[in-house]
Each structure stands twice: as C-alpha cells, then as structure tokens.
Amino acid sequence: MRASAEHTPTLTDADLVAERAARHPDSADALVLTAHLVTHPAGSGQNAAVRRHARALLDAATALPQDERPSEVQKLSRALVNAGDIDAATRG
C-alpha cells in the first residue's frame, strides 16, 4: 500500500473537492472527507478556501434537525478547531 501511495499525485484542487462536499451536509462521507482536507492540507495554497468551504459545510450540517445530522459533524468541528477556527467549537 505504501508503494502505491508514494506514486499518488498530490491533490491540486482541494478547494474544489471541499466546495463540492459542502453541498452535501447530510452526508457522513462529505463530512469525513472535508475533515481530512482540513487536517491534512495539500499545501497547494488553497487552505483558506478549503477551511471556508469546511465551515460552510459545518454550518449547514449543524442546521439539520438533530435526528438527520450525521455524527461525523464532530470530526469536522474538531478538525476546524485544530486548524485555528475556534468558533467551530460551538458548532457540532
């Protein structure tokens, strides 16, 4: 597995991936993917845009009724807090 990971190209459009994920606040996969993008920035200079889309996703996900809100909201909230978005601690 490691050998194949070494040959995997660096993600160059992390902001576009995060933007697309932000359209799916009810998706556990979108929340986990976006948390990963925040936690492991691609170093492509798009980190601010990724965090902006991540925050929009977090806001939309926490606006869902409690019974429709994926539990992965906590992962995204924690990733944003660790990235310096302290206000995200009040969400999720």
Buried (B, 14 or more C-beta within 10 A) or exposed (E): EEEEEEEEEEBEEBBBBBBBBBEBBEBBEBBBBBBBBBBEBBEBEBBEBBBBBBBBBBEBBBEEEEEEBBEBBEBBBBBBBEBEBEEBEEBB
